[in-house]
C-alpha cells in the first residue's frame, strides 16, 4: 500500500514502513535522467521510459539490503506546466515499469521553483533530512546518484559517503560544473587518507553498477 502525505509544495510517497536502522545502507536517486529518461517537464505517463540499466542497479541495491529513496525536484508544479495528479500518474507509471520485483522505499518531490521557497528543493537537503536523521547517515553507508550539480551539492551538504554523477540526462552538460563543485567543496580531502568519501563521474548506469559492486 502507498502512503501519501502532501506538505505545501512537497509530496511524499511511502511504499515501505521499514525503518532505516534495519538496512545496511541508504541510496538516494534522482528521478529524471537517472530512474527515467530525461524529458523536460514530463507530464504524460505514456512518455515515461526507464533509463537503461536502472533495473539492474536497483535490484543490486535491493539484494544488498539498501533502503532506496528517490528525491526529485519538480518545479513544473510551481511553473504550472503540470499538477500533482499528473506528477503521480508519471510516478505510478514509473513504478509499474519497474515492476513488483524491484523495491522502492520512498519517493520525495519538491514542487517549488526556487530554493528560497523551500529547503526541500535540491541543492537544499530537506528531502534527505526528511527521509532519515543525521545519525543514520553517520553510521550507515550511503550513496547518491544524480545527473545535475544540484543533486551532487545536496549530497555534499548531507555528507553522503559515495556520490555518483551520471552523464545521462543533464549529466554531460553539467560535467564540468560538477567537477568544479567537487574540487571547490573539498568533498574529497587529499589530507585525509582515512576519509570514507568517494566521488564517481560515470557514463551510464551500467558503469555505476560495476562501481557499486566494488564498494558494497
Secondary structure, DSSP 8 states (H G I E B T S, - for coil): --EEEEETTEEEEES----GGGSSEEEEE-TBTTTB---TT---GGG--B-TTHHHHHHHHHHTTEEEEEEEE-TTTTTTSS-HHHHHHHHHHHHHHH-TTS---EEEEE--SSTTT-TTSTTS-HHHHHHS-HHHHHHSEEEEEESSHHHHHHHHHTT-SEEEEESTTTTTTTHHHHHHHHHHHTSS-TT-TT---EEEEESSHHHHHHHHHHH-
